[in-house]
């Protein structure tokens, strides 16, 4: 199987990072603020350290475009946070000096596109994480501009719709080989995932971000009404929305721009995009263009994101054109 080694290393790393995240969340996370005032937790740094360490050992020549860096963590006033990161890593059997830990985190500091690189969001949906709700650990390998391997660890998303969240879910996909799901923690059978075949708008379930600052809820409501969607939107944080569409618990996910000049970060989407596509769905920007992962840290050639089961995609794009400024 092509990329079998990459998938094996990445899945193991995401599982280990998800374990750290779960431990921290259960202990009520300690949050501090980055310069942009968005919340960041001990788990963000520990998760990035775990994954960058694993990728660095297995693929030393592969750059990693990650969300975090250790600059804030190295500040004298944040030494208690750095010590906490060290403690959480030790708890999962990863003993290291604080200097090594910061080095692992900063291995995710690549900035520009290359012929082969990884992109990582150590905790996607930090606000959901802080609320004790949905978040994801997202990792993807991009080769020649195409996502070829993707992993989404969703520790609080039940393995089965009617089940508990204790097992969590881990979704993974390799280009051309389909998408699958299994337990994020412990052993479980690997099962394929597929999007719905829904085409009746009365049955469509729309997913969107909890935070109105991440997606224009008012425009989503107008678009839904124009399409004939009658069910209330399902709002959850992180790329868990991609997972929900991929396994058929949602049909459409809209991330509409809240500012005209805003561009999405690649790590917020790469993992979820391939999982949905390999599950039979479709992902574009709001103009119907494929997402371009060839411009460094941002999707600078795209506006917003539209995710559907495929059958609904063209109609959703038409409705967006009626309600979103070009």
C-alpha positions as CSV (number, residue, x, y, z in Angstrom):
1,X,0.0,0.0,0.0
2,X,1.4,3.3,-1.0
3,X,2.2,5.6,2.0
4,X,1.7,2.7,4.4
5,X,4.8,3.7,6.4
6,X,3.7,7.3,6.6
7,X,0.2,6.3,7.7
8,X,1.5,4.0,10.4
9,X,3.8,6.6,11.9
10,X,1.2,9.4,11.7
11,X,-1.6,7.3,13.2
12,X,0.6,6.3,16.2
13,X,1.7,9.9,16.7
14,X,-1.9,11.3,16.6
15,X,-3.1,8.6,19.0
16,X,-0.3,9.5,21.5
17,X,-1.0,13.2,21.1
18,X,-4.7,12.6,21.6
19,X,-3.9,10.8,24.9
20,X,-2.1,13.8,26.2
21,X,-4.9,16.1,25.1
22,X,-7.5,13.9,26.9
23,X,-5.4,13.9,30.1
24,X,-5.1,17.6,30.1
25,X,-8.8,18.3,29.3
26,X,-9.9,16.0,32.1
27,X,-7.7,17.9,34.5
28,X,-9.4,21.2,33.5
29,X,-7.0,22.9,31.1
30,X,-4.8,25.8,32.1
31,X,-5.0,28.4,29.4
32,X,-2.8,31.3,28.6
33,X,-3.0,33.8,25.7
34,X,-1.0,34.0,22.5
35,X,-0.1,37.4,21.1
36,X,-3.3,37.3,19.0
37,X,-5.3,36.7,22.2
38,X,-6.7,33.3,21.1
39,X,-6.6,30.7,23.8
40,X,-3.8,28.1,23.8
41,X,-3.4,25.3,26.3
42,X,-0.7,23.1,27.7
43,X,-2.2,20.4,25.4
44,X,-1.5,22.4,22.2
45,X,2.2,22.5,23.0
46,X,2.4,18.9,24.2
47,X,0.5,17.6,21.3
48,X,2.7,19.4,18.8
49,X,5.8,18.2,20.6
50,X,4.7,14.5,20.4
51,X,3.8,14.6,16.7
52,X,6.8,16.6,15.6
53,X,9.1,14.4,17.5
54,X,7.7,11.2,15.8
55,X,7.8,12.7,12.3
56,X,11.3,14.1,12.9
57,X,12.6,10.7,13.8
58,X,10.8,8.8,11.0
59,X,11.1,11.5,8.2
60,X,14.0,13.8,9.1
61,X,13.9,15.6,5.8
62,X,10.2,16.4,5.8
63,X,9.2,20.0,6.8
64,X,6.2,20.5,9.1
65,X,3.9,23.5,8.9
66,X,2.4,23.6,12.4
67,X,0.2,26.0,14.2
68,X,2.3,26.5,17.3
69,X,5.9,27.6,18.2
70,X,7.6,27.7,21.6
71,X,8.3,31.5,21.7
72,X,5.6,32.2,24.3
73,X,6.4,29.0,26.2
74,X,10.0,30.0,26.6
75,X,9.1,33.3,28.4
76,X,10.2,33.3,32.0
77,X,6.7,34.1,33.2
78,X,5.5,30.9,31.4
79,X,7.9,28.5,33.0
80,X,5.1,26.9,35.0
81,X,3.4,26.1,31.7
82,X,6.5,24.7,30.2
83,X,7.0,22.5,33.3
84,X,3.5,21.3,33.0
85,X,4.1,20.4,29.3
86,X,7.1,18.4,30.4
87,X,5.1,16.7,33.1
88,X,2.3,15.7,30.7
89,X,4.8,14.2,28.3
90,X,6.4,12.3,31.1
91,X,3.0,10.9,32.0
92,X,2.8,9.1,28.7
93,X,6.3,7.9,29.0
94,X,8.1,10.6,27.0
95,X,10.8,12.0,29.3
96,X,12.8,14.9,27.9
97,X,14.4,18.2,28.9
98,X,12.5,21.4,28.4
99,X,15.0,22.4,25.8
100,X,14.3,19.3,23.7
101,X,10.6,19.8,24.1
102,X,10.8,23.3,22.7
103,X,13.0,22.0,19.9
104,X,10.3,19.4,19.0
105,X,7.6,22.1,19.0
106,X,9.6,24.4,16.8
107,X,10.2,21.6,14.3
108,X,6.7,22.6,13.2
109,X,7.9,26.0,12.2
110,X,8.2,25.6,8.4
111,X,6.5,28.5,6.5
112,X,6.6,27.8,2.8
113,X,5.3,25.3,0.3
114,X,7.6,22.4,-0.6
115,X,7.3,19.3,-2.8
116,X,6.6,17.2,0.3
117,X,5.6,18.5,3.8
118,X,3.3,17.8,6.7
119,X,0.8,20.2,8.1
120,X,-0.4,19.9,11.7
121,X,-3.0,21.4,14.0
122,X,-2.2,20.0,17.4
123,X,-5.6,21.0,18.8
124,X,-8.1,22.2,16.2
125,X,-11.0,23.8,18.1
126,X,-9.2,25.1,21.2
127,X,-12.3,26.9,22.4
128,X,-14.2,23.6,22.2
129,X,-11.4,21.9,24.1
130,X,-11.6,24.5,26.8
131,X,-15.4,24.0,27.0
132,X,-15.0,20.2,27.3
133,X,-16.6,19.7,23.9
134,X,-15.3,18.8,20.5
135,X,-11.8,19.2,19.2
136,X,-9.5,17.4,16.9
137,X,-5.8,16.6,16.4
138,X,-5.3,17.0,12.6
139,X,-2.3,15.9,10.6
140,X,-1.8,15.6,6.8
141,X,1.0,14.9,4.4
142,X,1.0,17.0,1.2
143,X,3.1,15.8,-1.8
144,X,3.3,18.0,-4.9
145,X,0.3,20.1,-3.8
146,X,-1.9,17.1,-3.1
147,X,-3.0,15.8,0.3
148,X,-2.0,12.1,0.2
149,X,-2.4,11.1,3.8
150,X,-4.7,12.5,6.5
151,X,-5.5,11.7,10.1
152,X,-8.2,13.2,12.3
153,X,-8.2,12.3,16.0
154,X,-11.4,13.3,17.6
155,X,-11.2,12.2,21.3
156,X,-14.7,13.4,22.3
157,X,-16.5,12.2,19.2
158,X,-18.3,8.8,19.9
159,X,-17.2,5.9,17.8
160,X,-20.9,5.2,17.2
161,X,-23.7,7.8,17.0
162,X,-25.5,6.3,20.0
163,X,-22.4,5.5,22.0
164,X,-20.3,7.3,24.6
165,X,-17.3,9.5,23.9
166,X,-14.8,7.4,26.0
167,X,-13.4,5.6,23.0
168,X,-13.2,8.6,20.8
169,X,-12.7,8.3,17.0
170,X,-9.7,8.3,14.7
171,X,-10.4,8.9,11.0
172,X,-7.7,8.3,8.4
173,X,-7.4,8.3,4.6
174,X,-4.9,7.7,1.9
175,X,-5.5,9.2,-1.5
176,X,-7.2,6.7,-3.8
177,X,-7.6,4.1,-0.9
178,X,-10.8,5.3,0.8
179,X,-11.4,6.6,4.3
180,X,-11.7,4.6,7.5
181,X,-12.5,5.0,11.2
182,X,-11.5,3.2,14.4
183,X,-11.3,3.9,18.1
184,X,-8.9,6.7,19.0
185,X,-8.1,4.9,22.3
186,X,-7.8,1.1,22.6
187,X,-8.4,-1.5,20.0
188,X,-11.3,-1.6,17.6
189,X,-12.0,-2.9,14.2
190,X,-11.3,-0.6,11.3
191,X,-14.5,0.4,9.4
192,X,-14.9,2.2,6.2
193,X,-16.8,5.5,6.2
194,X,-19.0,6.9,3.5
195,X,-21.0,10.1,3.0
196,X,-24.7,10.1,2.7
197,X,-26.6,9.8,-0.6
198,X,-29.1,12.5,0.6
199,X,-30.5,14.7,-2.1
200,X,-33.8,15.8,-0.4
201,X,-33.3,19.2,1.2
202,X,-35.9,18.4,3.9
203,X,-33.5,15.7,5.1
204,X,-30.3,17.6,4.9
205,X,-28.3,18.3,8.0
206,X,-26.1,21.4,8.0
207,X,-22.9,21.6,10.1
208,X,-21.2,24.9,11.0
209,X,-18.8,26.3,13.6
210,X,-19.9,27.1,17.1
211,X,-18.1,30.4,17.0
212,X,-19.8,33.1,14.9
213,X,-16.4,34.6,14.3
214,X,-15.3,31.5,12.4
215,X,-18.2,31.4,9.9
216,X,-21.0,33.8,9.0
217,X,-24.0,32.3,10.7
218,X,-26.5,34.8,9.4
219,X,-25.6,34.1,5.8
220,X,-25.6,30.3,6.5
221,X,-29.2,30.8,7.7
222,X,-30.2,32.6,4.5
223,X,-28.5,30.0,2.3
224,X,-30.2,27.2,4.2
225,X,-33.6,28.8,3.9
226,X,-33.2,29.3,0.1
227,X,-32.2,25.7,-0.3
228,X,-35.2,24.4,1.7
229,X,-33.2,23.1,4.7
230,X,-35.5,22.9,7.6
231,X,-33.5,21.1,10.3
232,X,-31.6,23.2,12.8
233,X,-27.9,23.5,12.1
234,X,-25.6,21.2,14.1
235,X,-22.9,23.4,15.6
236,X,-19.6,21.8,16.8
237,X,-16.0,22.9,17.0
238,X,-13.0,21.8,14.9
239,X,-12.6,19.5,12.0
240,X,-14.9,17.1,13.7
241,X,-17.4,18.7,11.3
242,X,-15.5,17.0,8.4
243,X,-15.7,13.7,10.3
244,X,-19.4,14.1,10.8
245,X,-20.0,14.6,7.1
246,X,-17.6,11.8,6.1
247,X,-19.4,9.2,8.1
248,X,-22.9,10.4,7.1
249,X,-24.1,12.1,10.2
250,X,-24.2,15.5,8.4
251,X,-24.6,16.4,4.7
252,X,-23.2,19.9,4.3
253,X,-20.6,21.9,6.2
254,X,-20.2,25.7,5.4
255,X,-17.4,27.9,6.5
256,X,-18.3,31.3,5.1
257,X,-15.9,34.2,5.3
258,X,-16.6,36.7,8.0
259,X,-14.1,39.2,6.5
260,X,-13.5,39.8,2.8
261,X,-9.7,39.5,3.1
262,X,-9.6,36.6,5.5
263,X,-7.8,33.4,4.3
264,X,-8.0,30.0,6.0
265,X,-5.0,28.3,7.4
266,X,-4.0,25.0,5.8
267,X,-3.8,23.1,9.0
268,X,-7.5,23.9,9.8
269,X,-8.6,21.9,6.8
270,X,-6.0,19.5,5.2
271,X,-6.8,16.5,7.4
272,X,-10.5,16.8,7.0
273,X,-10.5,17.5,3.3
274,X,-9.0,14.2,2.3
275,X,-11.1,12.2,4.8
276,X,-14.3,13.6,3.2
277,X,-13.1,13.2,-0.4
278,X,-12.1,9.6,0.2
279,X,-15.4,9.0,1.8
280,X,-17.1,10.1,-1.4
281,X,-17.8,13.7,-0.6
282,X,-16.7,17.0,-2.2
283,X,-14.7,20.0,-0.9
284,X,-14.2,23.3,-2.6
285,X,-14.1,27.0,-1.7
286,X,-17.2,29.1,-1.9
287,X,-16.4,29.9,-5.6
288,X,-16.2,26.2,-6.5
289,X,-12.4,26.1,-6.8
290,X,-10.4,23.2,-5.3
291,X,-8.5,24.2,-2.2
292,X,-4.9,24.9,-3.1
293,X,-2.2,23.7,-0.6
294,X,0.7,25.3,-2.6
295,X,0.9,28.7,-1.0
296,X,2.5,28.1,2.4
297,X,0.6,28.5,5.6
298,X,-2.6,29.9,4.1
299,X,-5.2,29.0,1.5
300,X,-4.4,32.3,-0.1
301,X,-6.0,31.4,-3.5
302,X,-9.4,30.4,-1.9
303,X,-12.3,32.0,0.0
304,X,-14.1,30.0,2.6
305,X,-14.8,26.3,2.4
306,X,-17.8,24.2,1.3
307,X,-18.1,20.5,2.2
308,X,-20.9,18.3,1.0
309,X,-21.8,14.7,0.2
310,X,-21.2,15.6,-3.4
311,X,-24.8,15.3,-4.7
312,X,-25.7,18.6,-3.1
313,X,-22.6,20.6,-4.0
314,X,-23.6,22.5,-7.1
315,X,-26.9,23.6,-5.6
316,X,-25.1,24.8,-2.4
317,X,-22.6,26.8,-4.6
318,X,-25.5,28.4,-6.5
319,X,-27.2,29.5,-3.3
320,X,-23.9,30.9,-1.9
321,X,-23.5,33.0,-5.1
322,X,-26.9,34.6,-4.3
323,X,-26.1,35.5,-0.7
324,X,-22.3,36.1,-0.5
325,X,-20.6,39.1,-2.1
326,X,-18.2,38.1,-4.9
